Amino acid sequence: MINQRRDSISSRTSLNSLSSQWSGPMDSFVVRSLSNSDNKKFQQHLLQVTISCGFPLSWVNNPEVIELFKFLNPQIKLPDRKTLSTEILSDAVKDFDKMMLEKLVLDRIGITLMFDGWTNVREQELMGTILMSSEGQPYVWKAMDISSERTTASEVMLKIKEMMLKINELDISLLSIVTDSAPAYNAAR
């Protein structure tokens, strides 16, 4: 066991000394600072990896991850968890919303407005809204906390009218509306 530890420590030490010896004519092409546009792409990729792998946002603060990225390119600086969860995520959501609206405006057949209510683990009443393109592509439009509101047919009708007006303002063709079967939603039909 002690020998394995020594081997591990000596391997790590020899790797560190080797990495400082690795240099050559390609270094200026391989190891480089990122331009602003490359840095934005890098941040988007980090966010996509975080989401698709189900990593906690704090994975970018892990010392082993930081060391790996330093090894790959010492010029790259990883964002911290807070930056990943605020600035980078907010920018990605804005970019996605813009792309979604551009696609939905071009849908001349018309979209379907769908919404459903549910209660989350914090006992909050939520109303989620999906916009479905005529090609069947769903887009999450909104999720609202409606806990403080009564959900009567008149309130539901008012919310539907507000959504229809907003969709009309965005110059999106509305073809149909689908709701769940909750009593307030049924009465609003």
N, C-alpha and C positions, 0 to 999 in steps of 0.2 A: 504494500500500500504506500509506504514512504517512497519507494523507488518510483512508483507511478507518478506521485506528486512531483518528485524531483524532475522526472522526464517531462511532465507537463510544463513545469516552470522553465526548465531549460529550453523546451521547444518554443515557448512563448518568447523567451529572451532572444533566442536565435532568430525567430521570425521578426521581432522588432528590429534587431540589428540588420537583418537582410533587407527589410523594407526601406531602411534609411540608405542602404547601398544601391537600391534599384534606381538608376537614373540613366537616361540616354537621350538620343536625339528626338525621340517621339514624345518626351515629357511635355513639351510645349503644346502638343496637340491633344494628348490624352488627359493630362492634368491641367485644367484651366478654370478660370473663373467663369461663372455663368452670366450671359447677357440678361437684361431685364426680361426679355421674352422667353429665354430658356429657363430662367428662374421661375417664371409663372407656370410654364409647362411642368417643371420639376415639382412644384408645389401641388399642381393638379394631379400628377401621378401619385404623389404621396397620399393625397386624400383618397384617390381611387383605390389604392392598395389598402389603406386603412379600412375603408368601407367593405370592399370585396372580400377581404380576409377576416373581417370581423374583429380587427385589432382594436383595443382600447385606444383612445386618443393619446394617452400617455406613452404609447410605445416609442414615440420619437424622443422621449426623455430618457430612455433606457441607455445606460452607459455602453452596453455591448453594441447596440444599434448605432450610437454615435461613433464608436470606434470603427465599426464596419464602414460607415460612410467616409470617415477620415482616411481609411485604408484605400477605398475606391477612388476618392478624390479629395485631398486635403483642402481644396478650395471651396468645396460645398459646405454650406452651413445649414444644418437641419433647423427647421422652425421648432419652437417648443409647443407643448400641448395647447397652451392658450391661443397662440397664433393660429395653429391648425384648426382649432374649434371655433374661432371667431372670424378673423380676417379671411383666411383661405376658404373656409366653408361658406361664408357669406358671399364671397366673390363667385364661388362655384354655383351657388343657388341663383344669384343674379344672372349669370351667364345661361344657366339652364332655363330660367323663366323667360329670358329674352328669346332663346331658341324655340321654346314651346309656343310662345305667342306668335312668332313668325310662321311656324308650321300651321298653327290653327287658323290664322288669318287666311292662309292660302287654301284651306279646305273648303271648297265651294259647295260640296254636297251638304255640309253642315255637321256640327258636332252634337254629342249627347251630353247633357249636364246630369251627373249622377251624384246623389248625396245620401249619406247614411249617418245615423247617430249611434253612439255607443258610450259606455262608461269605461274610463281607463282605471289602472290600478290605484290611482290617487282619488278615486270616486268622483272625478270630474266628468261632467257631461260634455261630450265632444261631438261636433258635426264636421264630417269630412266631405270634401267636394272633389270629384274627379271629372275631368273633361276628357271625353272619349272621341277620338277622331273618327271620321267615316271609314278609315282603314282599320279600325280596331285598336289603335295605339292609345293606351290610357296615360293621362298626365294628372298628377296630383296638383290640384289648384290651391286649395286652402284646407286648413283644419282649424276650427275655431272652438274655443272654450265657451260653451253656452250654459254653464252651470248656474249662473245668476239669472238666467232668463227663463221664463215659463215657456213651455213648448206647447202652445195651443195652436189650433189650425190657423188663426189669424196671424200669429207671429211667424209661423212657418211660411204662410203665403207672402208676408212682407219680406222675409229673407229671400224667397224665390224671386220675387220681383226685383229686389236689389241686385241679385246675381244676374238676372236677365238684362237689367240696365247696364251693368258693368260689362257683360259679354257684348252687348250692342255697342257700347262706347269703344271697345277694343276692335270693333269691326269684324267680329267673328260670327259666322252664320250658325244659329241655333236651330237644330232639327227636332230634338226631343228632350224630355226631362224624365228621369227615372228616380224614384225614391224607394225607401224601404217601406215596410207595412205597419210602422208604428201608427197608432190612432191619429195623432196630430197630422202626420204626413198623408194618411189616407183621406182625411177630411179636407186637406188642402187641394187634393186632386180635383 
